[in-house]
Amino acid sequence: MTDDVRNIVLGVIAAGISAALGWAARTYLWRRRLRRKQAFFGLPGNSECLLVVNRDAGGDGAVHRHDVFALLELSALIKDCSAHAQIVSPDTAQQGFGERTEFCVGGPVSNRRMAAHLHSLLPGVKVNTEPEPGPDRGAFQIGTERYRAEKGIVEHVLLARLTAGQEARPVFLFCGQQAITNQAASRYLARNYEKLSRKHGNNTFCLLLKVVNSQAYGPDVVELVADVTRAAQTPVPAQRTSHRASS
């Protein structure tokens, strides 16, 4: 074998080894990222989860189109984790908390299960459910602060990841003042889950998000107002509540 042939063979071998090492490294990083994503969402491979969606009050039992879009955002996340989803209505979702990962979409008026989660897990959150028009209709009270909605201008949504222990599967809440804010929260989660995972790990958190000018920008312009985890989990005596508009 001449020196030229030997150099060519060695070059091919070196290139093959380099390609194999690169493939192995990329595969390792992809699998590690997938495991972290599955752990954050509580969705190991081939597991099952629930998508609990509310009904549009004016749609004869139909799901609001923005909530459908929210389900599509969440379905993509679930598929990426190699898990499977079952879509159910609040009336049929009668399992305990923590048995399967749950994504609960909608406000407490149209989603009984959301109302139960808020009452049991986030007692510091109160939602004005009065049907009469007024500035406080649909307002959030979190601790001692009140956040009103200006439809199409400024609307709020709670995005929460709640757990009952290290071994329990999480429940994710998307509780908005309008249906479009539920879609905004699901999109925010899809875009920022890695950042949220780094900050919160697999622990409980509750974030208050603000959707800005949805009549012009739809669900795309979302701002983080505050991490309200502590206030949302702490019941507030009625005499300590104050009434303040936030935007």
N, C-alpha and C positions, 0 to 999 in steps of 0.2 A: 504494500500500500504506500503510495507516494505521500509526501507531506501535504500536497494540495488536497488530495482526497481525504486524508486524515483530518485536516482542518475543517473541511466541509462536513464530515460526519460528526465531529465534535461540536460544530456550530449547530447542526440540526438537533443533536441530543440536548445541548444547552437550551435551545429555543423551546424544545418540548418540555424540559423540566421547568423552565420559567413559566410557560403557559399553564402547566399542571398546578404549579404553586399558586399562580394568580387565580386560577379557577377555584382551588381549594380555599383560598383566602376570601374570595367573594362569596362563596357558598357559606362559609363560616359566619361572615358578617350578616348575610341575609337571614340565616337561621337564628342568629342571636337577636336581630331586630324583630323577627317574627315572634320569637318567644316572649320578648318584652311586650310586644303589642298584644299577644294573646293573654299575658298575665294582667295587663292593664284593663283589658275589657272582660277578663274572666271567661275567655273563650278558647280553651284548648282545642286541638284538632278534633273534628267530628262531634263536637259538643252541640247542644241545642240551647237556644235562647228564645225569649219572648219579645215580640214587638207589640206593645199595648197601645192602641191608637184610639183617640176620641172620635166622636161623630160630630159632623157639622150640624149645628142646631137648626139651620135653615135649609138643610139639604136632604130632608126625608131619610135620615139615617146614613147618608153618604159621608165619606171621608173628605174633608176639605182638601182642595188641590195642593195647598202649601204643605199640609201634613203628609200628603202622598209624596211630595218631593223630599220631605224629611225622611220618610221611610226608605226612599231610594238611596239617600246619602248613607243611612245606617246599614242598609243591606249590602252596600259595597264594602263597608268596614268588616261586616260579619263574614262575607265571602273571602276577604283577604286573610282572615284568621282560620279559614278552612272549617268554619262552623256553619250551622244551619239555623234558620229562623222560622218561628211560627207566629203568624200575625193573628192577634185575638182582640176582641172588643173588651172594654173594661168590665162588662157584665159577666164575661166567661173566664176572666183571668182570676181564678180563685186559688192559686197556689200560695204557699208561704213565701216569706222573704228570704232570699239567699240560696234557694234550691237551684235556680238557674239564673243566668244573667238576664236582666230585664231592661228594656228600653221603653220608657213610659212617656208618651207624647200627648200634650194637651193640658188645658187648664182644669181646675177642680170642678167647674160647673158641668162640663161635658165629659169629664173622665173621672168616674168615681174612685178608681184606683189611685189616680194622682191625688185626689182629696185625702184618701187614706194614708198615702205615703207622707204627705205634708203634715198631717195630724200626728202621725206616729214618729216620724224621723226628723222632721224639721218644724218643731212646735213654735219656733220663733218667727215663722213666716205666716202672715195672714193675707189673704187675697179678698178684696172687696167683690162679692158676688151679687150685689144688688142689681136687679134688672133695670131699675129706673135710670135714665140718663143723668149724668152729672159729672163733675170734674174728678170725683173719686171712683167712678165706675171702673172696675178692673185693676185698681191701684194695688201695689204691693206694699205691705208694711213688714219690714224686716227689723226686728229689734224695736228701736224707737224711731226709725226713719221710714218715711212714706215716699213711694215712687209712683207718680201718676203717669198715665199714657196720654200722648197727643197723637191721635191716629194719623199715621202716615208721616209724622214728623219725628217724634221720639217715642219709642216703645221699648219695654224691658222684657227680659226673659231670664229665668233661672236655669242654669246648667249645673247639675249636681251628679256626683258619683258617691253613692252611699253603700257602706258595707256593715255587716253585723259581726265581723271577725275575720281573721286571716284566712280561714278555710271557706267562708261563705262567698258566694258569687255576688257581684255588685249589681245595684240597680242604678240606671242612669235616668235622670229626670230632665225633661225639656218642657218647662212650664212657662209659657209666654202670655203676654197680654193680648196678642193677636196671633192668628195661625202663622202668619209670615215669620214671626219671631221664633216659632218652633223650628222652622226650616233654617233660619239663621243660626240657631244654636247648634243644630246637627252639623251644619257646614263648618261652624267654628271648631267643633270637636274633631271633625275629620281632618281639618287643616292643622290643628294644634295639639293633637293627642300626644305627640312625642315630647313637646315642651311641658305639657301638663304631667306626663309620666315622670319626667325628670324632677319636676318641682314637688309633686305630691306623692310620688311612688304609687303604691296600690292602696292608698288610704282614702278616707272620706274627704270630699271637698264640696263646696257650694259656691258658685260664682254668679254674680249679677252682671249681666251683659246689657248693653244698650244698642238698639238697632236704630241707626240714624237715617232719616229721610227715606223710609222704605217706599214711599210713593214714587220716588225718582230712581232709587238705587236698588230696590228690591231687598233681598236678604244679604247683600254683599258687604255693606258697611257696618261692621260690628265693633264696638269698643267695650273693653273690660272696665266696668265701673268699680267693682271691688270684690275681694274675696270675703264673703259674708258667712263663712262656715260657722264661726263661733256664735254670731248673733242668731243665725238661723236655727241652731240646735238648742238655744237657750230660751225657754218660755219667758215672756215679758209680762209682768203684772199690768193689768189694764190701766191702773192709775199712773203708770210711768210712761205711757205712750204719748207721743207728740204727733202733730200733723204738719208735715213739711213736704213741699213738692220738690222733687229732684229731677234734674234733666241732664 
